Amino acid sequence: MLTAEQLVKRLLWLIPPARMHLTSFHGVFASHATERARVTSQGDAVEEKVAPSSQMTAKSKAPAKPKRPRLDWATLQHRTFGADVWACPCGGRRRVQAVVTSRRGLAFLDTDGA
């Protein structure tokens, strides 16, 4: 039977040190391996950067893949936690009144002025 102090000491060994990588790669997958570009998917991008600009290929002229639109904060909260941030406790729906992008936009909150 372990005491509380012994249990905590054993559990503390399971916590990794702060800012320490938990995965190490060796051989061709190591970060500075010379052959890494040949075996990883990022290797294609590295080789294209090295290629001279005079040798344009059909692959490099292909249109860029369109980016997916970013999800807003409320949608992420709903997907992650199932929380509807727009629902008001009174039963209504909240809405955005204003978006403040600079300190000048907060001038109406200044109470110690004229």
KAMOTA-V794870 format. One record per backbone hydrogen bond with DSSP energy under -1.0 kcal/mol. CO is the residue of the C=O (numbers start at 1). NH is the residue of the N-H. If there is no record, write none. Layout:
co->CO nh->NH
co->CO nh->NH
This chain:
co->3 nh->7
co->4 nh->8
co->5 nh->9
co->6 nh->10
co->7 nh->11
co->8 nh->12
co->11 nh->14
co->12 nh->15
co->26 nh->29
co->27 nh->30
co->30 nh->33
co->35 nh->38
co->36 nh->39
co->36 nh->40
co->40 nh->43
co->42 nh->46
co->43 nh->47
co->44 nh->48
co->45 nh->49
co->46 nh->50
co->47 nh->51
co->52 nh->55
co->72 nh->76
co->73 nh->77
co->74 nh->78
co->75 nh->79
co->76 nh->80
co->77 nh->81
co->77 nh->83
co->84 nh->87
co->86 nh->94
co->88 nh->91
co->92 nh->88
co->103 nh->106
co->104 nh->107
co->106 nh->109
co->107 nh->110
